[in-house]
Amino acid sequence: MAALGVMATAWALAGCGGTESGVVSAEGSDGAEQAVEVEAEQSTAQRIETVDAEVVPSRADAPSDNADAASSTGNVAAAGALSPEDMTTGPVLQWTEFDPAIDGSGTLFSIGDGRVVIRGEVPSGESQLLSTSDGSDWSAVPLPSGLSPHTLDLTGARWAVAGWSYDDPSDFDLSGRIYISDNRGVSWTEATLQIDPPDLPEYAIAYVRVIAVATSGAQVVALTTTHLDLDIQALLADRGLIPAGAEVHGISVGGGQVDVWLFEESPEADSHDESPQRTGENELRFTVDELDLSAEQLAIMGSPISGESIRVYSGTGAELSEVATLEGWRTSAVGNDDGFVLLTLTGREEVRRLTSPDGEDWTSELLDPSLVPGWVNSTALGADGAVWIVSSDGTESHVTKWGTDGADHTTTWLGRLSSSGEFSVGPAGLATLAFPPPPDPPAGTSDDSGLPTGRVAKDGYELRYGEPEGGISLWDMVADEPVYEFGPEIIESGELPEGVREVDDGDIFELTFEDPVTGEELVTFTLADLEAVVGAALDSPDWPDMDLWVGWSSDGTDWGWQDAREAFGLGDVEAHVVVAVGSDFVIASVRAFTSVGASDSGSLSGALSADGRDSVFETEQSIERSAASVGQRWFVARVR
């Protein structure tokens, strides 16, 4: 998702990103907010009635009165800024850099049983997996040949891994290979899913992605999502609408039209590898009628997530059968001696835990959303099935724990922090990342939410920043009434709202609002239009960079916080940090980067979130889009 002016980065940062703990998958998960539903024969869902609920304030139970405190990394001092010491109530980790001796970049996984693994991508086209149980000694874990795993369970006698195969380039989108091993990786057997092919319109493609695997005894459980795509390149080529050799790299749908961006190749060979050269980017525009697109095809282009969001497969052999259908996203799974536990986020305020003793019959429990302050930012499953939730209302964060029986509930106030979505749980406790509240912005540039304030008028419409408070609205100036009103809850939802579409491609930036009834285009704002409002905030030298804090707690109650730049010796360099909790240690992956400013690209993408932070902290993808990586470093901290 590109940035909606300065607004969409707030949505992106408030969305539920980060990694799961327990049986893990790699960073980031795709999905859509939908409600959980177990199949009819298993739909005896019960709502948890929580008892003995307790809210535990942190010892830092009052915000700091030191209004003149300066940022601990040497950023520009500003009134109201907090330091990590202001929020610290427990021990602070001491980090030591180490070299895991992997080729290329690496991805962290926390196994949940005390081990941490790093997946490294080897330039030769293989993955390597290194594991440690003590944070010091690392050993190679055998993998199926040619597999790049993104989710795995190595905790029991039977192991399971899932990912995509280097041997089949088309498998990258599928990521549906599952392998099981009964001899700790010495040999692997591929397991297949019994899938009924969906009935799809012409040019539609269904991709099945395995998002989690877990084992309990001999039983294997796999969770999948179905993603739909329309092969627009094949459609255009079959109808003779694009030249031979052209490659479609982007589309935009709305207002009864389809915009297509493509690269064309030159017949002249490259002097080095004799491959065709690209001559540049072209944009084509078609009407829906010209392409003769059906309603089903348009729906797939507009929302590639299938309504059949999550399917559960289970079995003990080489074939896994479907046993349940769920709707939701952010799913994780744990297998242990008692069976299986699944955790599914079904909305901004709803989390469900599903349990099964055998992987076949499931019981669904709704964790009372009224007991989770604010919106859910990230979730984690402990190896025992305990549920941890980090939530935030945009200014304060809490961590909530549900015990394995669903009745034991505790909530702890983390302070005036905004979760980054990164969260890991293991025997050594909990580790997370958060942003401190922003200093007061330059006078007259924003409201209390940090969003710029002001109005941009164009073609009979007016885009109003800060109206409603902390939100944005589009007004029809003739009718003198709002067409759209987006409050803080919409801005922080992590999604572009319906009726709004955006083009953000290099020097091209367009923000378009559609008629909520007809879908026709009402008004389009360009980068130059929006700079009239946000320019003061973007250009002000008094607006400091925001810090990223690393937090650790042994039990979720008392937390030690430290500035990432100080903790990892980064100086003025910013970084994307991932943490994984082990037995008595915590591992951190620190990918340093040099930020690419919005003014350099001519775009507001990644410019300014609702609290003044750069959006490069959102995901690895956003880092690649908004910054130049200057290297990955690895650190370990001992927990005493």
Salt bridges, closest charged atoms under 4 A:
GLU20 OE2 - ARG330 NH2 3.03
GLU27 OE1 - HIS576 NE2 3.93
GLU97 OE2 - ARG633 NE 2.94
ASP113 OD2 - ARG115 NH2 2.96
GLU121 OE2 - ARG119 NE 2.92
ASP168 OD2 - ARG177 NH2 3.92
ASP171 OD2 - ARG177 NE 3.84
ASP182 OD1 - ARG158 NE 2.76
GLU190 OE2 - ARG177 NE 3.93
GLU247 OE1 - ARG278 NH2 2.64
ASP259 OD1 - ARG285 NE 2.54
GLU281 OE2 - HIS249 NE2 2.78
GLU308 OE1 - ARG311 NH2 3.04
GLU322 OE2 - ARG311 NH1 2.25
GLU365 OE1 - ARG353 NE 3.43
ASP368 OD1 - ARG47 NH2 3.13
GLU462 OE1 - ARG455 NH1 3.56
GLU462 OE1 - ARG464 NE 2.80
GLU467 OE2 - ARG455 NE 2.90
GLU467 OE1 - ARG464 NH1 3.66
GLU514 OE2 - ARG501 NE 2.88
GLU521 OE1 - ARG501 NH2 3.16
ASP529 OD2 - LYS458 NZ 2.86
ASP558 OD2 - ARG59 NH2 3.32
GLU574 OE2 - ARG565 NH2 2.93
ASP611 OD2 - ARG613 NH1 1.87
GLU620 OE2 - HIS576 NE2 3.57
GLU620 OE1 - ARG591 NE 3.30
